[in-house]
Amino acid sequence: MSIDIANESGVEVDERELSRLARFVLDRMRLHPQAELSVVLVDEETMAEHHVRWMDEPGPTDVLAFPMDELRPGREGEEPPSGLLGDVVLCPQVAERQAKDAGHSTEDELQLLATHGILHLLGYDHAEPEEHQEMFGLQARLLAEWQPHRGAGDDG
């Protein structure tokens, strides 16, 4: 699995741990071992520009997801297709504010947002109540399963 982390935000982030989390989530979602993911961390100004350009919404947001090959989670007993999953764009400054409001660390918030973005790349959405319940339930389960692996220094 190819996971590229590019930190263009000017904020120090544990890129290795973010990469490990992404690999964990992709493994749990049964993505092809040769699937490719890009995670880009940007500053607020850049995120605000992306938010206006791609979502027609003002101001910076926390996470944006840009799917490429429309890969979907693999099914038990089936070989998943390989390809380019897409890009997850995160804004550490927005994540830091949200983390304070939520009462947890910025790293926790970035991991939540990365997981959220990956799920969007895999076709999950939260526009409708049933979609919201499914996506946020899966997100919570993945993050709970990730907890024992945090900071372990291996790949899961």
N, C-alpha and C positions, 0 to 999 in steps of 0.2 A: 504494500500500500504506500502510495506516495502522498505525503502530507507536507506542504510547503507553508512555513510561517514567515511572514514578512512584517516586521514591526517598524512602521513608518510614523508612529504616533509621538515619538519623543518621550514616552513614558516607559520606565523599566517594567517589563513583564516577564514572567517565567515561561519563556517560549517552549522550553523542553516539556514542561508539565502540560501546557496547552496542546502540544503535539501528541503527548501520551493519551490525554483525554480524548482527542479526536480519533485516534487509532482505536481506543477502547469502544467508543460509540459506534464507529464504523464496523468493528468486529461484531458487536452485539446486534447490529442491524443486518448482519450477513451480507456486507458488500463484498464484491470481488476483491481478491488480494491485490489486484493491479489497479484498482480504482484510484483516482487522483483527486485531491482536495487542496484548495488554497485557502489559507486564513490570513487576512490582512488586517493589521491594527493601524488605525489612522487617527489623526487629531480631529478636534471638533469642527474646525473650519472645513476640512476635507469631507467629513461625514455629513455636514450640513449641505455641502454642494451635491454629494451623492443623493441625499434625501430629497432635495428639490428636483434634481434631474430625473431620478428613477421612480420616485413615489409621488411627486408633486406636492410634497409636504414641507413646510418651513422648519428650519432649525435642525440641529444634530439629533440623531437617534442613536440607540444603543447597538443595534445589529441590523445588517442587511444581508440578504442571501440572493445569490445570482446563480441559479441552476444552469448547467450546460447540457449534458446528455440525457437529462431526465431519468437518471438511474432511480430505481426503487429498491426497498429492502428485499433481500433474498428470502426465498421460501425454503422451508425444511425439505431437504432431498433434491433441490434444484440447483443447478449451477447459475449463479447470478451473472449478468453481463458485466464486462469490464467497460471502463470509459472514464470520462472526466465528470466528476460529480459537480464541481462548480466552485464558487468563491463565497466565503463568509467574511464579511467586513465588520470589524468590531471597533468601538470607540472607548478606550480605557477611561477617559475623563468622564463620560456619561455613566459608564459602569461604576466608577468610584462614587458618584453621587447616589446612584441607585442602591449601591451596597450599604452606604450609610443609612439610607431610609429603611432598608430591609434588615439592618442589624447584623450583617455579615461582612466578610472581607471582600476587597475588590477582586482578589483571585477567585473566590467563590462565585462572584457575579460574572466574571469573564467566562468561567467554566459553564455556568448556566446559559449564558448568551451564546457561547460556541455550540453547545448541545442544541439549543433552540434553532440556531441557524442551520446546523446540519440536518435537523428534522425538516426544516423548510425545503432544503435542497432535495430531500427524499420525498417531497410531495405532500407533507403534512401542512395543515393550515389551522387557523383558529377563528375564522370569520363567523362560523355558525356554532351555536352552543354545543352540539354533539362533537364537532371537530375540535373545539376548544378543550373539551373534556378528554378526548382521546389523546391529543397532542401533549397537553400539560401533564396528563397521567403518565404517558410514556417518558416524557422529559424527567419527571420526578423519579420514576423507577430507574432510569439510566443513571441519574446522578447519585441515587442511593447505592446502586450496585458499584459505582465508581469509588465511593468513599474508602473502602479497604485498600484500594490500589494507589491512592494519592500519595505522592512523595516517595513511592517505593523504588523509583529509579529503574524499573524494568518496564516491559511493555504489557503489563496486565496480568 
